Amino acid sequence: MLRSLQASNQVKASPFLKWAGGKGRLLAQYQPLFPQQYGRYFEPFVGAGAVFFHLNPQEAHLSDVNGELVNAYQVIRDHAEALISTLSGYPHDKDFFYALRAQDPATLTSVERAARIIYMNKTCFNGLYRVNRRGQFNVPFGDYKNPRILDVAGIRAAQNVLQGVSVTHQGFDAVLTEAQSGDFVYFDPPYHPLSSTASFTSYAADDFGPEDQIRLAAVFRRLDAKGVKLMLSNSDTPFIRDLYDGFEIQQVWAPRAINRDASKRKGVNEVVVTNYATQLAAPASSHRLAVVGEDRR
Ligand SMILES: C[S@@+](CC[C@H](N)C(=O)[O-])C[C@H]1O[C@@H](n2cnc3c(N)ncnc32)[C@H](O)[C@@H]1O
């Protein structure tokens, strides 16, 4: 199916999973920060892909270290109807949830694995994906009245946008050899914690520590030297500002959705680093953006 044939009455593609650190709420603030023109698009920490679906680039290369997530993208791209048919048989039921959660993904077909992660994401507590050290999904059943386990139009819209898109299970370093001058890479890594207790980095079995942030900043600098356009999101901390010293740094205000403690759900400052002048380039090194058009999912 050619993406250019997308029916005009089709719903706009958007993330098919709710993901910790999802950027849906920040897109209005990000809009003036994207480059005006670029070649291929790379997103090596794709998560639920809010930025990818928003930009809908001509040629895109997505990747992530979360194998279940990557498989779900591939299944939506290549086997959407089989996924729809499988999900349509999944009831909203606590016992079914725990039976599915107990399954070892390695024993399932790729379609069953995708259905499993989507089902659990829609029905689990707070709708957040989290795994333990052994990589097992460990979130309990949620208390949603009528969760949208199967969103046929949403899956088909995502399928359409994903045609011709490569989705790879790999670490972020791979982008170093893949991206070339004129391409655009958007990095959205697990954030450096604001405090030692604020960490939420268990998307996959491995945590993302300070040494990973340092490795990432080195990749950023090497890609910059190659002439690749770069944009990166992270928490606003002295450590992160230091790592990206010399690049344009904008401050954005991020409303927080995923936090067990409702009193901490207000929001937090984040930074967006670019190696090109954004439309908001200001004489000062940081710039507070107004919060506009919050996307409440
Ligand atoms: C902040 S989330 C991305 C959120 C995404 N932008 C969205 O809108 O949903 C970070 C992602 O990085 C992935 N990740 C963690 N360590 C990684 C690594 N070393 N290489 C590539 N991806 C990694 C996680 O699995 C997670 O999906």
The ligand as an ORCA input file, in Angstrom:
! r2SCAN-3c Opt
* xyz 0 1
  C      11.613      8.628     26.469
  S      11.260      7.091     25.701
  C      10.862      7.654     24.088
  C       9.475      8.207     24.052
  C       8.986      8.539     22.649
  N       9.646      9.711     22.112
  C       7.479      8.730     22.607
  O       6.976      9.800     22.205
  O       6.767      7.800     22.990
  C      12.825      6.348     25.543
  C      12.900      5.054     24.709
  O      14.280      4.695     24.617
  C      14.396      3.280     24.575
  N      15.790      2.967     24.938
  C      16.352      2.829     26.169
  N      17.669      2.582     26.076
  C      17.968      2.571     24.748
  C      19.180      2.384     23.999
  N      20.347      2.150     24.598
  N      19.103      2.464     22.644
  C      17.918      2.684     22.008
  N      16.740      2.855     22.673
  C      16.773      2.806     24.016
  C      13.328      2.808     25.520
  O      12.948      1.469     25.231
  C      12.199      3.833     25.284
  O      11.272      3.353     24.338
*
